[in-house]
Amino acid sequence: MAEILFPALFVLLALGLPVAFAMAISVFLAISFGSTYPHLVVVKEMFSGLDSFPLLAVPFFILASEIMTGGAVTLAILRLAQSLVGHMRGGLGHANVISSAMFAGISGSALADAAGPGTMMIRMMEKGGYDRTYAGALTIASAVVGPIIPPSITMIIYAMQDQQVSVGSLFMAGVLPGLLITLLVLMANARVSHRRNYASGAPMPPLAEIGRIALYAVPALFLILLIVGGIRFGIFTPTEASVIAVFYALLVGMFVYRSLRLRDLPGIVLRAALTSGAVLLILGAARAFAWVLIIEGVPQFLAETIIGWDLSPIVFLLAVNVLLLAFGLFMDPLPGVMILVPILAPISFALGIDPNHFAIIVIVNLTLGLTTPPVGSLIFVVSSTVGLKPSSLIREMPPFFIALAAALLLITFVPVLSTWLPNVSGF
């Protein structure tokens, strides 16, 4: 079956099929021509992959994000970011990066970061004299922190595949790496802005005004503290946190910012349902794909082979980085996690690598695939929302590729970035 599975997958992806359909059809073909299993097993495994209580957190976090992205919440975050750094050279670019980091604590998704505040910042940067393609490329790079700063949909899926970690420990492990990525992208923007003489957005506002803007943004940003703090102190589980996030978002939107009306809710729920359906379809197809690999003994074979090479942890991590970056060229993070983590995580644990450290390496690697062709979803989200050619965005990406590569190397070879917060938090 494996001899049919992988060629079928790559051919279907090359033909432009969505990832979920490509995986499901490749599994169907593998069973049809490589085994005697009934075809119903494909559907059965897809449903088995979704029959999980922790997985309920995914649609609820998506719904909370949709509620919080409406009107005043997004504008509050953008205004705060602009008031803090908008007066610097390249200030609107800095505001783009910082607002993405703030919004990551609400959305848990790179695509939501790019499609929400990212799109608004591109228009603001263009009005401020920035090249539109550069603004789009900066938005792509800054949105990478979406699945890394908690809460994170990718981390929830990862914890389901590796019993050595928990959602809470991964949330804590992602904080410092997410801030590191934000810092390095800020440095890249500063360098480009200085070379191209991009001006500041506006004079620095008085401290009193910054205080008022920050106070206005506190209800939006408090959601991050509510989720992470509640999970850390055992007040609620990650799944319960996602439901609480929905009710908190409703409360803030309707009674604090008063930008959310009852007639808006059907459209919000519909968008969240469509997004959740797309995500869960990918997860179900990935589960069926992983089932074929397990039946064929591929994870066990690869694990025994790699352990037999007697690699040092450093060499193993270098090899994993190369493998994941190559895998990310063709596959989105969620199916990547479901297919590769059951294979690689046990090997890393056997080599003495901290499970939280390895998890962040995997998540960062696969998320970087969103910024690279040919599949790079972030490229196509930005190009479609602001009317730019993907090729023009890619030409502006090299400074940010360097920054993201530097962040990946630091995260890989400085384990304390991923292990310190989980350890001091008791995970």
ABEGO torsion letter per residue (X at the ends): XAAAAAAAAAAAAAAGBBAAAAAAAAAAAAAAAABABBAAAAAAAAAAAABBAAAAAAAAAAAAAAAAABEAAAAAAAAAAAAAAAABBGAAAAAAAAAAAAAAAAAGBAAAAAABAAAAAAAAAAAAGBBAAAAAAAAAAAAAAAAABOBBAAAAAAAAABAABBAAAAAAAAAAAAAAAAAAAAAAAAAAAAAAGBBBABBBBBAAAAAAAAAAAAAAAAAAAAAAAAAAAGABBAAAAAAAAAAAAAAAAAAAAGABBAAAAAAAAAAAAAAAAAAAAAAAAAAAAAAAAAAAGAAAAAAAAAAAAGBBAAAAAAAAAAAAAAAAAABBAAAAAAAAAAAAAAAAAAAGBBAAAAAAAAAAAAAAAAABOAABAAAAAAAAAAGBBAAAAAAAAAAAAAAAAAAAAAAAABAAAAAAAAAAAGX
